[in-house]
C-alpha cells in the first residue's frame, strides 16, 4: 500500500470514511524532524497494520487547526473515522508501531 498525500478535500475520504486504521502524519518540507520521520514511515508502509496518510501543514492549515496541530511532526491515529491516539515530535519506528496498535 502506498503512502497517500491528502488535503482538505481528500482528507474525509482517505481518513474519516476509511474502515481501516489510519496513521496521519502532519508535516512540512522545512521541518528537520519531519524529514527524519519520513523514512521510518516509508519503511512501515505495507508492514504496519494501517494506512499511512501525509498532510502538509503549509498547504493545509485548516486541517492542522481543526486537529490542534501546534508542533510538527504530529502523528494522529484514526479508527473508523474517530481520532484515537496522537503523538507530537519525532518518535522511533517501534513507538510508531505502538502508537498504531494502542
C-alpha positions in Angstrom: 0.0 0.0 0.0 1.4 3.4 -1.0 1.6 6.4 1.3 -1.3 8.8 0.4 -0.9 12.6 0.4 -4.1 14.2 1.5 -5.5 17.7 1.5 -8.6 19.3 2.9 -10.7 18.0 0.0 -9.5 14.3 0.1 -9.0 14.0 3.9 -12.6 13.0 4.7 -12.5 10.1 2.1 -8.9 9.0 2.9 -9.2 9.2 6.7 -12.6 9.8 8.1 -14.5 7.4 5.9 -11.9 4.7 6.0 -12.8 1.3 7.6 -9.1 0.7 8.5 -6.8 2.2 11.0 -5.2 5.3 9.5 -1.9 7.0 10.7 -1.9 10.6 9.7 1.5 12.5 9.6 1.2 16.3 9.8 4.5 17.5 8.4 6.2 20.3 6.4 9.1 20.3 3.9 11.2 22.7 6.1 10.8 20.6 9.3 14.0 18.7 10.2 12.3 16.1 12.5 9.7 15.5 9.8 12.5 14.7 7.3 13.9 12.2 9.9 10.4 10.6 10.4 9.7 10.2 6.6 12.0 7.2 6.0 10.5 5.5 9.1 7.0 5.8 7.7 8.2 4.7 4.3 9.7 1.6 5.9 6.5 0.9 7.8 4.3 1.3 4.7 2.8 -2.1 3.9 4.3 -3.5 7.2 2.3 -1.6 9.9 -1.3 -2.6 10.3 -2.6 0.7 9.0 -2.9 3.1 6.1 -0.4 6.0 6.1 -1.6 9.4 5.1 0.6 12.6 5.0 -0.8 16.1 5.3 1.5 19.1 4.5 0.6 21.7 7.2 1.8 24.6 5.0 -0.7 23.7 2.3 -3.5 22.6 4.6 -3.6 25.0 7.6 -7.3 24.4 8.1 -6.8 20.7 8.8 -3.9 21.5 11.1 -6.1 23.9 13.1 -9.0 21.5 13.1 -6.9 18.8 14.8 -4.9 21.2 17.0 -1.6 20.6 15.4 0.7 23.1 17.1 4.1 21.3 16.5 5.3 19.0 13.8 5.6 16.2 13.2 2.3 15.3 14.7 1.0 11.8 14.2 -2.7 11.1 14.6 -4.3 7.7 14.6 -7.9 7.2 13.4 -10.1 4.1 13.7 -13.4 4.1 11.9 -13.1 7.8 11.4 -12.5 8.6 15.0 -9.3 10.1 16.4 -8.0 7.6 19.0 -4.3 8.5 19.5 -1.8 11.2 18.9 2.0 11.8 19.2 3.9 15.0 18.8 7.6 15.1 17.8 10.0 12.6 16.3 9.5 9.0 17.6 11.2 5.7 16.8 9.9 3.0 14.5 8.9 0.9 17.5 7.0 3.8 19.0 5.1 4.4 15.8 4.0 0.8 15.8 3.0 1.0 19.5 1.0 4.2 18.7 -0.9 2.5 15.9 -1.6 -0.6 17.9 -2.6 1.1 21.1 
